[in-house]
Amino acid sequence: MDPSPRAQRPTALVLSLGGTIAMAAQETGHGGVAPRLAAEDLVAAVPEIAEVAVLELRDFRKVPGAWLEIDDIAAVAKLLNEQAAAGTTGFVITQGTDTLEEVAYLLDLLYEGAAPVVVTGAMRNAQMAGADGPANLLAAVRTAVSTQARDMGVLVAFADELHAARHVQKTHSTSPSAFSSPGAGPIGHLVEGQPRFHFALGRSPHVALPLDRRASVEVLEATLGSEGAFLQAAKSLEGLVVAAFGAGHVPQTWAPQLGDLASRIPVVLTSRTGAGSVLTGTYDFGPGSETDLLGRGLINGGHMGPRKARLLLLALLRSGADQAAIQAAFAAHR
């Protein structure tokens, strides 16, 4: 019997993109898992969800997280914007954890609605002891229909923690508690099955759809003694993100090449450390210091990590933003 009248329960759209949460052993092969389960299968494993919301289920993709593309996520964002305008209470997206932090952040840039969007997945597939997908899915649905989660942008639900898309990172390759928010901490937790928020964040400025222009943006990481051989290849790009040492430093031999690139394409300076901000004028030891690089025209990425800075720059370029708009966007997102 239906546990509560349908009319009294909120509506939520569950989009399945694949990933570990949807993986099971293949009928042929060497025993490894691959995406096989549909959204209906995921929800059927958690009967309690029926008490929380009336669900619409869609299998949007059925691929590993590593296979997702920018155009896939732009299509998801377009659908979310349309459904939010039509009155859907909340949204849950299940996907692979390899790219979960990047998908959540890109959606946060592109999604314009107030209805909560919660991204989740699993570190243990459904055939493993202690599979975490069902609990994460239930937590995500409960958060997606929570009035407290409205207008908070895109959230990530994992291991009973709630993280803001702009801060969340995958920080372990296999742990069920793989996600954290360095420098910020979780925005909330699930307590006795209900989301409780510790603080709220203002929404980040949006990037307008469609992303119909083509652009190539890559990340180049500074390493000890690197000769910067890939800087030559960067000349073919439309944008570059530098994952610099510490507070925004690179080998001195990189500085002139980066300055030359910055005169032709947007080059964003970020830190490879995982937390903290690029500085603006503390170090001035000459070529390769943050003072020198910013003086050569690089854009200060602030506290943004290199992967998310790449997504912001790529989305801006693909939406048609010019250099002034890109500069303003990074200043606003810092």
C-alpha positions as CSV (number, residue, x, y, z in Angstrom):
1,M,0.0,0.0,0.0
2,D,1.2,3.5,-0.8
3,P,2.5,4.8,2.6
4,S,1.2,8.4,2.1
5,P,-1.2,10.1,-0.3
6,R,0.5,10.9,-3.6
7,A,-0.8,14.4,-3.5
8,Q,1.0,15.1,-0.2
9,R,4.4,14.1,-1.4
10,P,6.7,16.4,-3.3
11,T,7.9,15.5,-6.8
12,A,11.6,14.8,-7.6
13,L,13.3,13.9,-10.9
14,V,16.0,11.3,-10.7
15,L,18.5,11.4,-13.6
16,S,20.8,8.4,-13.9
17,L,24.1,9.0,-15.8
18,G,25.7,5.7,-14.9
19,G,28.8,5.3,-12.8
20,T,29.7,2.8,-10.0
21,I,26.3,3.3,-8.4
22,A,24.8,1.8,-11.5
23,M,27.4,-0.9,-12.1
24,A,27.1,-4.7,-11.9
25,A,29.1,-7.6,-13.1
26,Q,29.1,-8.2,-16.8
27,E,27.7,-11.5,-18.2
28,T,30.9,-12.0,-20.1
29,G,34.4,-10.8,-19.4
30,H,36.8,-11.1,-16.4
31,G,34.4,-10.3,-13.5
32,G,34.8,-6.5,-13.6
33,V,31.7,-4.3,-13.3
34,A,30.3,-1.9,-15.9
35,P,27.2,0.4,-15.9
36,R,24.2,-1.9,-16.3
37,L,21.5,-0.7,-13.8
38,A,18.8,1.7,-14.7
39,A,17.3,4.5,-12.5
40,E,14.4,2.1,-11.8
41,D,16.8,-0.5,-10.4
42,L,18.5,2.0,-8.2
43,V,15.3,3.2,-6.7
44,A,13.9,-0.3,-6.3
45,A,16.8,-1.1,-4.0
46,V,15.6,1.6,-1.5
47,P,11.8,1.1,-0.8
48,E,11.9,3.8,1.8
49,I,12.2,6.4,-1.0
50,A,8.5,5.9,-1.8
51,E,7.7,7.6,1.5
52,V,9.7,10.7,0.7
53,A,8.7,11.7,-2.8
54,V,6.9,10.9,-6.0
55,L,9.7,10.2,-8.4
56,E,10.1,10.6,-12.1
57,L,13.0,8.4,-13.3
58,R,15.1,9.0,-16.4
59,D,18.1,7.1,-17.7
60,F,19.9,10.1,-19.2
61,R,23.2,8.3,-19.9
62,K,24.6,4.9,-18.9
63,V,28.4,5.4,-18.9
64,P,31.4,5.6,-16.5
65,G,32.0,9.0,-15.0
66,A,35.3,9.2,-17.0
67,W,33.3,9.1,-20.2
68,L,31.0,12.1,-19.6
69,E,31.5,15.2,-21.8
70,I,30.8,18.9,-21.4
71,D,27.9,18.6,-23.8
72,D,26.3,15.9,-21.7
73,I,26.3,18.2,-18.7
74,A,25.1,21.2,-20.7
75,A,22.2,19.0,-21.8
76,V,21.4,18.0,-18.2
77,A,21.5,21.7,-17.1
78,K,19.1,22.6,-19.9
79,L,16.7,19.9,-18.8
80,L,17.0,21.0,-15.1
81,N,16.2,24.6,-16.0
82,E,13.1,23.6,-18.0
83,Q,11.8,21.2,-15.3
84,A,12.5,23.7,-12.5
85,A,10.5,26.3,-14.4
86,A,7.7,23.7,-14.7
87,G,7.5,23.2,-11.0
88,T,9.5,20.1,-10.1
89,T,10.4,20.2,-6.4
90,G,13.9,18.9,-6.6
91,F,16.4,16.9,-8.7
92,V,18.8,14.0,-8.0
93,I,21.6,13.1,-10.4
94,T,23.4,9.8,-9.9
95,Q,26.7,9.3,-11.7
96,G,30.3,8.1,-11.5
97,T,32.5,9.6,-8.8
98,D,35.5,10.1,-11.1
99,T,34.1,13.3,-12.4
100,L,31.4,14.0,-9.8
101,E,33.0,17.1,-8.3
102,E,33.4,18.6,-11.8
103,V,29.9,17.8,-13.0
104,A,28.4,19.3,-9.8
105,Y,30.4,22.5,-10.3
106,L,29.6,22.8,-14.0
107,L,25.9,22.3,-13.2
108,D,26.1,24.9,-10.5
109,L,27.4,27.4,-13.1
110,L,24.7,26.5,-15.6
111,Y,21.6,25.8,-13.4
112,E,19.3,28.8,-12.8
113,G,16.5,27.4,-10.8
114,A,15.7,27.5,-7.1
115,A,14.7,23.9,-6.7
116,P,17.5,21.8,-5.1
117,V,19.9,19.8,-7.3
118,V,21.7,17.0,-5.5
119,V,24.5,14.9,-7.1
120,T,25.4,11.6,-5.6
121,G,27.0,8.2,-6.5
122,A,28.7,5.3,-4.9
123,M,32.2,4.1,-4.1
124,R,31.2,0.5,-3.7
125,N,29.1,-1.1,-6.5
126,A,25.9,-2.9,-5.8
127,Q,27.5,-6.4,-5.6
128,M,30.0,-5.4,-2.9
129,A,29.5,-5.9,0.8
130,G,28.5,-2.5,2.3
131,A,27.4,-1.0,-0.9
132,D,26.9,2.8,-0.2
133,G,24.7,3.7,-3.2
134,P,21.3,3.0,-1.6
135,A,22.0,5.2,1.4
136,N,23.5,8.0,-0.7
137,L,20.5,7.9,-3.0
138,L,18.0,8.1,-0.1
139,A,20.0,11.0,1.4
140,A,20.0,12.8,-2.0
141,V,16.3,12.4,-2.5
142,R,15.6,13.7,1.0
143,T,17.8,16.7,0.5
144,A,16.3,17.4,-3.0
145,V,12.8,17.8,-1.6
146,S,13.9,19.8,1.5
147,T,12.6,23.4,1.6
148,Q,15.9,24.3,3.4
149,A,17.9,23.3,0.4
150,R,16.1,25.6,-2.0
151,D,18.2,28.3,-3.8
152,M,21.5,26.8,-2.5
153,G,22.6,25.8,-6.0
154,V,24.0,22.3,-6.6
155,L,24.9,20.1,-3.6
156,V,26.7,16.8,-3.3
157,A,25.3,14.1,-0.9
158,F,27.8,11.5,0.2
159,A,28.2,9.5,3.4
160,D,25.5,11.6,5.1
161,E,27.4,14.8,4.4
162,L,26.2,17.6,2.2
163,H,28.8,19.6,0.3
164,A,28.5,22.8,-1.9
165,A,29.5,22.2,-5.5
166,R,32.0,25.0,-5.5
167,H,34.1,23.5,-2.6
168,V,33.7,19.7,-2.9
169,Q,36.6,17.5,-4.0
170,K,37.1,13.8,-4.3
171,T,40.0,13.2,-2.0
172,H,40.3,9.4,-1.9
173,S,40.3,6.9,-4.6
174,T,38.3,4.1,-2.8
175,S,37.0,5.2,0.6
176,P,33.2,5.5,1.0
177,S,34.0,8.9,2.6
178,A,35.9,10.0,-0.5
179,F,34.4,13.5,-0.7
180,S,35.3,16.5,1.4
181,S,35.4,20.3,1.1
182,P,38.9,21.5,2.0
183,G,39.0,24.9,3.5
184,A,35.2,25.0,4.0
185,G,33.9,21.7,5.4
186,P,30.4,20.2,4.7
187,I,27.6,22.6,4.3
188,G,25.3,20.2,6.2
189,H,24.7,16.6,7.3
190,L,21.9,14.1,7.3
191,V,20.7,13.6,10.9
192,E,18.1,11.0,11.6
193,G,17.4,11.0,7.9
194,Q,16.8,14.7,7.6
195,P,19.2,17.3,6.1
196,R,20.5,19.9,8.5
197,F,22.5,22.8,7.2
198,H,25.2,24.5,9.2
199,F,25.5,27.6,6.9
200,A,24.3,28.9,3.6
201,L,26.3,30.2,0.6
202,G,25.2,32.8,-1.9
203,R,24.7,31.6,-5.4
204,S,27.6,32.0,-7.8
205,P,27.1,34.0,-11.0
206,H,25.6,31.9,-13.7
207,V,27.0,31.2,-17.2
208,A,24.3,31.4,-19.8
209,L,23.4,28.4,-22.0
210,P,23.8,27.4,-24.8
211,L,27.5,26.4,-24.9
212,D,27.4,26.3,-28.6
213,R,30.9,27.6,-29.4
214,R,33.9,25.3,-29.5
215,A,36.9,25.9,-27.3
216,S,39.7,23.9,-25.9
217,V,41.1,24.6,-22.4
218,E,43.6,22.5,-20.6
219,V,45.4,22.5,-17.2
220,L,49.2,22.6,-16.9
221,E,50.7,21.7,-13.6
222,A,54.0,23.1,-12.3
223,T,56.4,20.5,-11.0
224,L,59.9,20.6,-9.7
225,G,62.4,21.3,-12.4
226,S,59.8,21.1,-15.2
227,E,61.1,22.6,-18.5
228,G,57.5,23.5,-19.6
229,A,57.6,21.5,-22.8
230,F,53.8,21.5,-23.0
231,L,53.8,25.3,-23.1
232,Q,54.5,25.1,-26.8
233,A,51.5,22.9,-27.4
234,A,49.3,25.4,-25.4
235,K,49.6,27.9,-28.3
236,S,46.9,25.9,-30.1
237,L,44.4,26.3,-27.1
238,E,41.7,28.9,-26.6
239,G,42.5,29.0,-22.8
240,L,44.9,27.7,-20.3
241,V,44.8,27.1,-16.5
242,V,48.1,26.9,-14.6
243,A,48.2,24.8,-11.5
244,A,51.0,26.6,-9.8
245,F,53.2,25.9,-6.8
246,G,51.9,27.2,-3.5
247,A,50.4,30.7,-3.6
248,G,50.9,31.0,-7.4
249,H,54.5,30.4,-8.4
250,V,56.1,28.6,-11.4
251,P,59.6,27.8,-12.6
252,Q,61.3,31.0,-13.7
253,T,61.7,29.7,-17.3
254,W,57.9,29.5,-17.6
255,A,57.2,33.1,-16.9
256,P,58.1,34.7,-20.4
257,Q,56.1,31.9,-22.2
258,L,53.1,32.4,-20.0
259,G,53.2,36.1,-20.5
260,D,53.3,35.6,-24.3
261,L,50.3,33.2,-24.1
262,A,48.4,35.6,-21.8
263,S,48.7,38.3,-24.5
264,R,46.7,36.1,-26.9
265,I,44.5,33.8,-24.8
266,P,43.1,33.8,-21.2
267,V,45.6,32.2,-18.8
268,V,44.3,31.6,-15.3
269,L,46.7,31.2,-12.3
270,T,45.6,28.7,-9.7
271,S,47.3,26.7,-6.9
272,R,47.9,23.0,-7.2
273,T,47.7,22.6,-3.3
274,G,44.0,21.8,-3.0
275,A,43.1,24.6,-0.6
276,G,44.0,28.2,-0.1
277,S,44.2,31.1,-2.5
278,V,46.6,32.5,-5.0
279,L,48.1,35.7,-3.6
280,T,48.4,39.0,-5.3
281,G,51.6,40.7,-4.1
282,T,53.2,38.9,-1.2
283,Y,56.1,37.4,-3.2
284,D,58.1,39.4,-5.7
285,F,61.2,37.4,-6.2
286,G,61.2,38.0,-10.0
287,P,60.1,35.7,-12.8
288,G,57.6,33.1,-11.7
289,S,56.3,34.9,-8.6
290,E,52.6,35.6,-8.4
291,T,53.4,39.4,-8.6
292,D,55.4,38.8,-11.8
293,L,52.8,36.5,-13.4
294,L,49.8,38.7,-12.7
295,G,51.8,41.6,-14.1
296,R,52.3,39.6,-17.3
297,G,48.5,39.4,-17.7
298,L,47.5,36.1,-16.1
299,I,44.1,36.0,-14.5
300,N,44.1,35.5,-10.7
301,G,42.0,32.3,-10.0
302,G,41.8,33.1,-6.3
303,H,40.8,30.1,-4.2
304,M,39.5,28.1,-7.2
305,G,41.3,24.8,-7.8
306,P,42.6,24.2,-11.3
307,R,39.9,21.7,-12.4
308,K,37.0,24.0,-11.5
309,A,38.8,27.1,-12.9
310,R,39.1,25.2,-16.2
311,L,35.4,24.5,-16.2
312,L,34.6,28.1,-15.5
313,L,36.9,29.3,-18.3
314,L,35.7,26.7,-20.7
315,A,32.0,27.5,-20.0
316,L,32.6,31.2,-20.5
317,L,34.5,30.7,-23.7
318,R,31.9,28.4,-25.1
319,S,29.1,30.8,-24.2
320,G,30.9,33.6,-26.1
321,A,32.3,35.7,-23.3
322,D,35.1,38.1,-24.2
323,Q,38.3,38.9,-22.2
324,A,36.6,41.6,-20.1
325,A,33.7,39.3,-19.2
326,I,36.1,36.5,-18.3
327,Q,38.2,38.8,-16.1
328,A,35.0,40.0,-14.4
329,A,33.7,36.4,-13.9
330,F,36.8,35.2,-12.2
331,A,36.8,38.2,-9.9
332,A,33.2,37.5,-9.0
333,H,33.8,33.8,-8.4
334,R,36.8,34.4,-6.1
